């Protein structure tokens, strides 16, 4: 008799878990927003670094891409850290 009750309780618990897992499943829109956020977190520091470096290089006389290159590399690093911290959260 207790085996049947234990089995019934176990099955009901499993059914509740399955329903909860089905409801908690992320939608396509939520996944798209998540991926888009990751892209922006990575790309924006690179773009800001490129524009800022280009502006600094234009302020200096002569042809130079030192600041542009340096700030793009820094932007890639900062973007990677942003993505890592966002995913870890």
Biopython code that builds the backbone (N, CA, C, O; Angstrom):
import numpy as np
from Bio.PDB.StructureBuilder import StructureBuilder

atoms = [
    (1, "UNK", "N", (0.816, -1.197, 0.000)),
    (1, "UNK", "CA", (0.000, 0.000, 0.000)),
    (1, "UNK", "C", (0.861, 1.264, 0.000)),
    (1, "UNK", "O", (0.588, 2.207, -0.742)),
    (2, "UNK", "N", (1.888, 1.276, 0.824)),
    (2, "UNK", "CA", (2.745, 2.460, 0.858)),
    (2, "UNK", "C", (3.566, 2.589, -0.417)),
    (2, "UNK", "O", (3.923, 3.698, -0.814)),
    (3, "UNK", "N", (3.871, 1.460, -1.065)),
    (3, "UNK", "CA", (4.602, 1.533, -2.322)),
    (3, "UNK", "C", (3.800, 2.260, -3.389)),
    (3, "UNK", "O", (4.358, 3.031, -4.170)),
    (4, "UNK", "N", (2.506, 2.020, -3.426)),
    (4, "UNK", "CA", (1.647, 2.700, -4.390)),
    (4, "UNK", "C", (1.580, 4.194, -4.092)),
    (4, "UNK", "O", (1.602, 5.017, -5.007)),
    (5, "UNK", "N", (1.497, 4.543, -2.802)),
    (5, "UNK", "CA", (1.455, 5.967, -2.434)),
    (5, "UNK", "C", (2.772, 6.648, -2.778)),
    (5, "UNK", "O", (2.781, 7.761, -3.304)),
    (6, "UNK", "N", (3.884, 5.982, -2.482)),
    (6, "UNK", "CA", (5.189, 6.540, -2.807)),
    (6, "UNK", "C", (5.354, 6.724, -4.308)),
    (6, "UNK", "O", (5.879, 7.740, -4.764)),
    (7, "UNK", "N", (4.903, 5.733, -5.073)),
    (7, "UNK", "CA", (4.974, 5.817, -6.527)),
    (7, "UNK", "C", (4.114, 6.964, -7.041)),
    (7, "UNK", "O", (4.526, 7.700, -7.937)),
    (8, "UNK", "N", (2.907, 7.117, -6.469)),
    (8, "UNK", "CA", (2.013, 8.188, -6.890)),
    (8, "UNK", "C", (2.626, 9.553, -6.575)),
    (8, "UNK", "O", (2.571, 10.465, -7.401)),
    (9, "UNK", "N", (3.207, 9.696, -5.389)),
    (9, "UNK", "CA", (3.840, 10.956, -5.001)),
    (9, "UNK", "C", (5.024, 11.261, -5.920)),
    (9, "UNK", "O", (5.214, 12.402, -6.340)),
    (10, "UNK", "N", (5.809, 10.243, -6.224)),
    (10, "UNK", "CA", (6.968, 10.413, -7.102)),
    (10, "UNK", "C", (6.544, 10.843, -8.499)),
    (10, "UNK", "O", (7.149, 11.739, -9.088)),
    (11, "UNK", "N", (5.517, 10.213, -9.023)),
    (11, "UNK", "CA", (5.029, 10.546, -10.374)),
    (11, "UNK", "C", (4.453, 11.953, -10.402)),
    (11, "UNK", "O", (4.686, 12.696, -11.356)),
    (12, "UNK", "N", (3.701, 12.331, -9.367)),
    (12, "UNK", "CA", (3.139, 13.680, -9.318)),
    (12, "UNK", "C", (4.251, 14.732, -9.236)),
    (12, "UNK", "O", (4.155, 15.782, -9.871)),
    (13, "UNK", "N", (5.293, 14.459, -8.467)),
    (13, "UNK", "CA", (6.421, 15.377, -8.353)),
    (13, "UNK", "C", (7.123, 15.523, -9.699)),
    (13, "UNK", "O", (7.473, 16.633, -10.102)),
    (14, "UNK", "N", (7.328, 14.418, -10.386)),
    (14, "UNK", "CA", (7.964, 14.460, -11.703)),
    (14, "UNK", "C", (7.112, 15.244, -12.701)),
    (14, "UNK", "O", (7.642, 16.007, -13.509)),
    (15, "UNK", "N", (5.788, 15.055, -12.643)),
    (15, "UNK", "CA", (4.887, 15.778, -13.547)),
    (15, "UNK", "C", (4.964, 17.285, -13.287)),
    (15, "UNK", "O", (4.986, 18.079, -14.228)),
    (16, "UNK", "N", (5.005, 17.678, -12.007)),
    (16, "UNK", "CA", (5.128, 19.106, -11.685)),
    (16, "UNK", "C", (6.453, 19.669, -12.192)),
    (16, "UNK", "O", (6.495, 20.778, -12.725)),
    (17, "UNK", "N", (7.528, 18.913, -12.026)),
    (17, "UNK", "CA", (8.835, 19.357, -12.521)),
    (17, "UNK", "C", (8.829, 19.524, -14.037)),
    (17, "UNK", "O", (9.382, 20.489, -14.564)),
    (18, "UNK", "N", (8.204, 18.583, -14.731)),
    (18, "UNK", "CA", (8.165, 18.664, -16.197)),
    (18, "UNK", "C", (7.352, 19.873, -16.650)),
    (18, "UNK", "O", (7.746, 20.559, -17.592)),
    (19, "UNK", "N", (6.214, 20.147, -15.988)),
    (19, "UNK", "CA", (5.406, 21.312, -16.352)),
    (19, "UNK", "C", (6.164, 22.607, -16.082)),
    (19, "UNK", "O", (6.116, 23.541, -16.882)),
    (20, "UNK", "N", (6.868, 22.659, -14.944)),
    (20, "UNK", "CA", (7.646, 23.848, -14.617)),
    (20, "UNK", "C", (8.771, 24.063, -15.624)),
    (20, "UNK", "O", (9.016, 25.194, -16.044)),
    (21, "UNK", "N", (9.456, 22.992, -16.017)),
    (21, "UNK", "CA", (10.533, 23.101, -17.001)),
    (21, "UNK", "C", (9.986, 23.564, -18.350)),
    (21, "UNK", "O", (10.639, 24.331, -19.059)),
    (22, "UNK", "N", (8.804, 23.104, -18.699)),
    (22, "UNK", "CA", (8.191, 23.503, -19.966)),
    (22, "UNK", "C", (7.824, 24.984, -19.946)),
    (22, "UNK", "O", (7.978, 25.671, -20.956)),
    (23, "UNK", "N", (7.343, 25.479, -18.817)),
    (23, "UNK", "CA", (6.978, 26.892, -18.715)),
    (23, "UNK", "C", (8.204, 27.797, -18.644)),
    (23, "UNK", "O", (8.151, 28.935, -19.111)),
    (24, "UNK", "N", (9.294, 27.322, -18.076)),
    (24, "UNK", "CA", (10.505, 28.124, -17.933)),
    (24, "UNK", "C", (11.370, 28.139, -19.188)),
    (24, "UNK", "O", (12.402, 28.809, -19.213)),
    (25, "UNK", "N", (10.977, 27.427, -20.210)),
    (25, "UNK", "CA", (11.764, 27.355, -21.438)),
    (25, "UNK", "C", (11.784, 28.727, -22.116)),
    (25, "UNK", "O", (10.728, 29.321, -22.335)),
    (26, "UNK", "N", (12.991, 29.240, -22.454)),
    (26, "UNK", "CA", (13.060, 30.570, -23.065)),
    (26, "UNK", "C", (12.447, 30.582, -24.469)),
    (26, "UNK", "O", (12.545, 29.612, -25.221)),
    (27, "UNK", "N", (11.820, 31.698, -24.793)),
    (27, "UNK", "CA", (11.189, 31.840, -26.099)),
    (27, "UNK", "C", (12.219, 32.308, -27.129)),
    (27, "UNK", "O", (13.340, 32.676, -26.779)),
    (28, "UNK", "N", (11.832, 32.288, -28.371)),
    (28, "UNK", "CA", (12.711, 32.733, -29.448)),
    (28, "UNK", "C", (13.051, 34.217, -29.307)),
    (28, "UNK", "O", (14.181, 34.628, -29.570)),
    (29, "UNK", "N", (12.076, 35.008, -28.895)),
    (29, "UNK", "CA", (12.324, 36.444, -28.720)),
    (29, "UNK", "C", (13.315, 36.672, -27.589)),
    (29, "UNK", "O", (14.209, 37.509, -27.718)),
    (30, "UNK", "N", (13.177, 35.946, -26.485)),
    (30, "UNK", "CA", (14.099, 36.102, -25.358)),
    (30, "UNK", "C", (15.515, 35.700, -25.752)),
    (30, "UNK", "O", (16.479, 36.363, -25.367)),
    (31, "UNK", "N", (15.646, 34.629, -26.511)),
    (31, "UNK", "CA", (16.968, 34.201, -26.964)),
    (31, "UNK", "C", (17.575, 35.210, -27.933)),
    (31, "UNK", "O", (18.779, 35.464, -27.890)),
    (32, "UNK", "N", (16.756, 35.780, -28.799)),
    (32, "UNK", "CA", (17.226, 36.786, -29.753)),
    (32, "UNK", "C", (17.706, 38.037, -29.020)),
    (32, "UNK", "O", (18.744, 38.602, -29.364)),
    (33, "UNK", "N", (16.957, 38.464, -28.020)),
    (33, "UNK", "CA", (17.359, 39.632, -27.233)),
    (33, "UNK", "C", (18.663, 39.354, -26.507)),
    (33, "UNK", "O", (19.529, 40.226, -26.437)),
    (34, "UNK", "N", (18.814, 38.160, -25.971)),
    (34, "UNK", "CA", (20.030, 37.791, -25.245)),
    (34, "UNK", "C", (21.245, 37.832, -26.172)),
    (34, "UNK", "O", (22.278, 38.394, -25.809)),
    (35, "UNK", "N", (21.131, 37.246, -27.357)),
    (35, "UNK", "CA", (22.239, 37.240, -28.319)),
    (35, "UNK", "C", (22.536, 38.659, -28.797)),
    (35, "UNK", "O", (23.698, 39.032, -28.954)),
    (36, "UNK", "N", (21.498, 39.442, -29.026)),
    (36, "UNK", "CA", (21.698, 40.833, -29.437)),
    (36, "UNK", "C", (22.411, 41.644, -28.379)),
    (36, "UNK", "O", (23.264, 42.474, -28.696)),
    (37, "UNK", "N", (22.072, 41.413, -27.128)),
    (37, "UNK", "CA", (22.751, 42.099, -26.030)),
    (37, "UNK", "C", (24.218, 41.721, -25.975)),
    (37, "UNK", "O", (25.080, 42.577, -25.776)),
    (38, "UNK", "N", (24.502, 40.433, -26.153)),
    (38, "UNK", "CA", (25.896, 39.986, -26.178)),
    (38, "UNK", "C", (26.664, 40.668, -27.306)),
    (38, "UNK", "O", (27.805, 41.091, -27.118)),
    (39, "UNK", "N", (26.041, 40.772, -28.472)),
    (39, "UNK", "CA", (26.688, 41.430, -29.611)),
    (39, "UNK", "C", (26.981, 42.893, -29.325)),
    (39, "UNK", "O", (28.071, 43.382, -29.623)),
    (40, "UNK", "N", (26.013, 43.591, -28.751)),
    (40, "UNK", "CA", (26.231, 45.007, -28.436)),
    (40, "UNK", "C", (27.305, 45.186, -27.368)),
    (40, "UNK", "O", (28.111, 46.113, -27.442)),
    (41, "UNK", "N", (27.315, 44.299, -26.377)),
    (41, "UNK", "CA", (28.325, 44.395, -25.323)),
    (41, "UNK", "C", (29.732, 44.220, -25.881)),
    (41, "UNK", "O", (30.692, 44.779, -25.349)),
    (42, "UNK", "N", (29.849, 43.452, -26.942)),
    (42, "UNK", "CA", (31.172, 43.238, -27.535)),
    (42, "UNK", "C", (31.523, 44.316, -28.558)),
    (42, "UNK", "O", (32.650, 44.812, -28.569)),
    (43, "UNK", "N", (30.590, 44.677, -29.403)),
    (43, "UNK", "CA", (30.886, 45.548, -30.538)),
    (43, "UNK", "C", (31.009, 47.026, -30.150)),
    (43, "UNK", "O", (31.845, 47.738, -30.706)),
    (44, "UNK", "N", (30.203, 47.488, -29.220)),
    (44, "UNK", "CA", (30.232, 48.915, -28.885)),
    (44, "UNK", "C", (31.592, 49.404, -28.383)),
    (44, "UNK", "O", (32.031, 50.466, -28.826)),
    (45, "UNK", "N", (32.285, 48.696, -27.487)),
    (45, "UNK", "CA", (33.620, 49.193, -27.102)),
    (45, "UNK", "C", (34.611, 49.218, -28.265)),
    (45, "UNK", "O", (35.485, 50.083, -28.308)),
    (46, "UNK", "N", (34.490, 48.293, -29.195)),
    (46, "UNK", "CA", (35.379, 48.276, -30.357)),
    (46, "UNK", "C", (35.111, 49.504, -31.237)),
    (46, "UNK", "O", (36.049, 50.163, -31.686)),
    (47, "UNK", "N", (33.851, 49.804, -31.478)),
    (47, "UNK", "CA", (33.498, 50.960, -32.307)),
    (47, "UNK", "C", (33.910, 52.260, -31.643)),
    (47, "UNK", "O", (34.446, 53.152, -32.301)),
    (48, "UNK", "N", (33.664, 52.375, -30.340)),
    (48, "UNK", "CA", (34.065, 53.589, -29.618)),
    (48, "UNK", "C", (35.582, 53.746, -29.664)),
    (48, "UNK", "O", (36.086, 54.851, -29.864)),
    (49, "UNK", "N", (36.310, 52.649, -29.482)),
    (49, "UNK", "CA", (37.769, 52.704, -29.559)),
    (49, "UNK", "C", (38.242, 53.124, -30.938)),
    (49, "UNK", "O", (39.182, 53.910, -31.056)),
    (50, "UNK", "N", (37.603, 52.610, -31.984)),
    (50, "UNK", "CA", (38.006, 52.965, -33.348)),
    (50, "UNK", "C", (37.772, 54.453, -33.625)),
    (50, "UNK", "O", (38.645, 55.133, -34.164)),
    (51, "UNK", "N", (36.604, 54.947, -33.261)),
    (51, "UNK", "CA", (36.312, 56.364, -33.506)),
    (51, "UNK", "C", (37.202, 57.272, -32.676)),
    (51, "UNK", "O", (37.719, 58.269, -33.180)),
    (52, "UNK", "N", (37.382, 56.933, -31.406)),
    (52, "UNK", "CA", (38.231, 57.758, -30.553)),
    (52, "UNK", "C", (39.685, 57.736, -31.034)),
    (52, "UNK", "O", (40.345, 58.775, -31.068)),
    (53, "UNK", "N", (40.175, 56.567, -31.401)),
    (53, "UNK", "CA", (41.544, 56.476, -31.925)),
    (53, "UNK", "C", (41.713, 57.240, -33.219)),
    (53, "UNK", "O", (42.730, 57.903, -33.421)),
    (54, "UNK", "N", (40.723, 57.156, -34.103)),
    (54, "UNK", "CA", (40.783, 57.896, -35.367)),
    (54, "UNK", "C", (40.797, 59.401, -35.108)),
    (54, "UNK", "O", (41.535, 60.140, -35.758)),
    (55, "UNK", "N", (39.989, 59.846, -34.169)),
    (55, "UNK", "CA", (39.940, 61.268, -33.841)),
    (55, "UNK", "C", (41.293, 61.730, -33.276)),
    (55, "UNK", "O", (41.796, 62.788, -33.655)),
    (56, "UNK", "N", (41.877, 60.939, -32.373)),
    (56, "UNK", "CA", (43.177, 61.306, -31.812)),
    (56, "UNK", "C", (44.252, 61.321, -32.897)),
    (56, "UNK", "O", (45.091, 62.221, -32.925)),
    (57, "UNK", "N", (44.231, 60.329, -33.790)),
    (57, "UNK", "CA", (45.213, 60.287, -34.883)),
    (57, "UNK", "C", (45.069, 61.489, -35.812)),
    (57, "UNK", "O", (46.066, 61.981, -36.339)),
    (58, "UNK", "N", (43.857, 61.964, -36.017)),
    (58, "UNK", "CA", (43.659, 63.141, -36.876)),
    (58, "UNK", "C", (44.151, 64.420, -36.212)),
    (58, "UNK", "O", (44.476, 65.382, -36.909)),
    (59, "UNK", "N", (44.215, 64.456, -34.898)),
    (59, "UNK", "CA", (44.698, 65.632, -34.188)),
    (59, "UNK", "C", (46.217, 65.765, -34.284)),
    (59, "UNK", "O", (46.754, 66.865, -34.153)),
    (60, "UNK", "N", (46.909, 64.650, -34.511)),
    (60, "UNK", "CA", (48.365, 64.643, -34.601)),
    (60, "UNK", "C", (48.751, 64.872, -36.065)),
    (60, "UNK", "O", (48.105, 64.343, -36.970)),
    (61, "UNK", "N", (49.799, 65.655, -36.295)),
    (61, "UNK", "CA", (50.231, 65.900, -37.673)),
    (61, "UNK", "C", (50.909, 64.657, -38.233)),
    (61, "UNK", "O", (51.567, 63.917, -37.502)),
    (62, "UNK", "N", (50.748, 64.434, -39.510)),
    (62, "UNK", "CA", (51.338, 63.263, -40.156)),
    (62, "UNK", "C", (50.369, 62.089, -40.130)),
    (62, "UNK", "O", (49.335, 62.109, -39.461)),
    (63, "UNK", "N", (50.749, 61.071, -40.884)),
    (63, "UNK", "CA", (49.902, 59.888, -40.989)),
    (63, "UNK", "C", (50.236, 58.928, -39.856)),
    (63, "UNK", "O", (51.385, 58.513, -39.705)),
    (64, "UNK", "N", (49.241, 58.579, -39.069)),
    (64, "UNK", "CA", (49.461, 57.664, -37.960)),
    (64, "UNK", "C", (48.184, 56.883, -37.700)),
    (64, "UNK", "O", (47.085, 57.433, -37.768)),
    (65, "UNK", "N", (48.331, 55.631, -37.410)),
    (65, "UNK", "CA", (47.180, 54.803, -37.010)),
    (65, "UNK", "C", (47.463, 54.127, -35.668)),
    (65, "UNK", "O", (46.807, 53.152, -35.299)),
    (66, "UNK", "N", (48.441, 54.654, -34.953)),
    (66, "UNK", "CA", (48.822, 54.055, -33.676)),
    (66, "UNK", "C", (47.674, 54.051, -32.675)),
    (66, "UNK", "O", (47.363, 53.020, -32.078)),
    (67, "UNK", "N", (47.051, 55.207, -32.495)),
    (67, "UNK", "CA", (45.965, 55.282, -31.525)),
    (67, "UNK", "C", (44.756, 54.464, -31.965)),
    (67, "UNK", "O", (44.114, 53.809, -31.143)),
    (68, "UNK", "N", (44.452, 54.498, -33.233)),
    (68, "UNK", "CA", (43.317, 53.729, -33.734)),
    (68, "UNK", "C", (43.515, 52.253, -33.470)),
    (68, "UNK", "O", (42.630, 51.584, -32.936)),
    (69, "UNK", "N", (44.670, 51.747, -33.842)),
    (69, "UNK", "CA", (44.954, 50.325, -33.641)),
    (69, "UNK", "C", (44.947, 49.965, -32.158)),
    (69, "UNK", "O", (44.368, 48.954, -31.761)),
    (70, "UNK", "N", (45.585, 50.788, -31.353)),
    (70, "UNK", "CA", (45.665, 50.505, -29.921)),
    (70, "UNK", "C", (44.286, 50.497, -29.268)),
    (70, "UNK", "O", (43.978, 49.622, -28.458)),
    (71, "UNK", "N", (43.470, 51.468, -29.624)),
    (71, "UNK", "CA", (42.159, 51.546, -28.995)),
    (71, "UNK", "C", (41.189, 50.491, -29.533)),
    (71, "UNK", "O", (40.271, 50.087, -28.819)),
    (72, "UNK", "N", (41.370, 50.044, -30.761)),
    (72, "UNK", "CA", (40.562, 48.926, -31.256)),
    (72, "UNK", "C", (40.910, 47.660, -30.477)),
    (72, "UNK", "O", (40.019, 46.909, -30.083)),
    (73, "UNK", "N", (42.187, 47.425, -30.257)),
    (73, "UNK", "CA", (42.607, 46.239, -29.485)),
    (73, "UNK", "C", (42.082, 46.339, -28.052)),
    (73, "UNK", "O", (41.608, 45.351, -27.491)),
    (74, "UNK", "N", (42.166, 47.531, -27.465)),
    (74, "UNK", "CA", (41.617, 47.727, -26.128)),
    (74, "UNK", "C", (40.106, 47.496, -26.119)),
    (74, "UNK", "O", (39.571, 46.917, -25.173)),
    (75, "UNK", "N", (39.424, 47.943, -27.162)),
    (75, "UNK", "CA", (37.980, 47.736, -27.276)),
    (75, "UNK", "C", (37.619, 46.264, -27.375)),
    (75, "UNK", "O", (36.618, 45.832, -26.802)),
    (76, "UNK", "N", (38.424, 45.486, -28.098)),
    (76, "UNK", "CA", (38.186, 44.043, -28.190)),
    (76, "UNK", "C", (38.343, 43.407, -26.809)),
    (76, "UNK", "O", (37.541, 42.561, -26.414)),
    (77, "UNK", "N", (39.364, 43.814, -26.090)),
    (77, "UNK", "CA", (39.588, 43.277, -24.755)),
    (77, "UNK", "C", (38.434, 43.644, -23.814)),
    (77, "UNK", "O", (37.912, 42.785, -23.102)),
    (78, "UNK", "N", (38.038, 44.924, -23.813)),
    (78, "UNK", "CA", (36.946, 45.377, -22.948)),
    (78, "UNK", "C", (35.638, 44.680, -23.335)),
    (78, "UNK", "O", (34.870, 44.280, -22.461)),
    (79, "UNK", "N", (35.382, 44.533, -24.634)),
    (79, "UNK", "CA", (34.181, 43.826, -25.076)),
    (79, "UNK", "C", (34.167, 42.371, -24.635)),
    (79, "UNK", "O", (33.128, 41.850, -24.229)),
    (80, "UNK", "N", (35.316, 41.718, -24.715)),
    (80, "UNK", "CA", (35.404, 40.329, -24.254)),
    (80, "UNK", "C", (35.133, 40.206, -22.771)),
    (80, "UNK", "O", (34.449, 39.281, -22.333)),
    (81, "UNK", "N", (35.667, 41.135, -21.997)),
    (81, "UNK", "CA", (35.402, 41.122, -20.552)),
    (81, "UNK", "C", (33.923, 41.381, -20.284)),
    (81, "UNK", "O", (33.329, 40.734, -19.421)),
    (82, "UNK", "N", (33.327, 42.316, -21.010)),
    (82, "UNK", "CA", (31.885, 42.584, -20.856)),
    (82, "UNK", "C", (31.061, 41.332, -21.109)),
    (82, "UNK", "O", (30.178, 40.995, -20.319)),
    (83, "UNK", "N", (31.342, 40.652, -22.194)),
    (83, "UNK", "CA", (30.582, 39.445, -22.541)),
    (83, "UNK", "C", (30.786, 38.374, -21.483)),
    (83, "UNK", "O", (29.828, 37.720, -21.069)),
    (84, "UNK", "N", (32.032, 38.187, -21.041)),
    (84, "UNK", "CA", (32.313, 37.190, -20.011)),
    (84, "UNK", "C", (31.533, 37.470, -18.731)),
    (84, "UNK", "O", (30.935, 36.561, -18.156)),
    (85, "UNK", "N", (31.538, 38.723, -18.283)),
    (85, "UNK", "CA", (30.833, 39.076, -17.066)),
    (85, "UNK", "C", (29.321, 38.932, -17.232)),
    (85, "UNK", "O", (28.630, 38.525, -16.297)),
    (86, "UNK", "N", (28.809, 39.262, -18.407)),
    (86, "UNK", "CA", (27.361, 39.133, -18.653)),
    (86, "UNK", "C", (26.934, 37.668, -18.658)),
    (86, "UNK", "O", (25.890, 37.326, -18.104)),
    (87, "UNK", "N", (27.725, 36.811, -19.274)),
    (87, "UNK", "CA", (27.372, 35.393, -19.329)),
    (87, "UNK", "C", (27.498, 34.755, -17.949)),
    (87, "UNK", "O", (26.675, 33.925, -17.562)),
    (88, "UNK", "N", (28.542, 35.153, -17.208)),
    (88, "UNK", "CA", (28.740, 34.593, -15.882)),
    (88, "UNK", "C", (27.610, 34.962, -14.946)),
    (88, "UNK", "O", (27.286, 34.200, -14.034)),
    (89, "UNK", "N", (27.011, 36.105, -15.153)),
    (89, "UNK", "CA", (25.911, 36.571, -14.318)),
    (89, "UNK", "C", (24.714, 35.745, -14.618)),
    (89, "UNK", "O", (23.654, 35.956, -14.029)),
]
sb = StructureBuilder()
sb.init_structure("model")
sb.init_model(0)
sb.init_chain("A")
sb.init_seg("    ")
for serial, (resi, resn, name, xyz) in enumerate(atoms, 1):
    if name == "N":
        sb.init_residue(resn, " ", resi, " ")
    sb.init_atom(name, np.array(xyz, "f"), 0.0, 1.0, " ", f" {name:<3s}", serial, name[0])
structure = sb.get_structure()
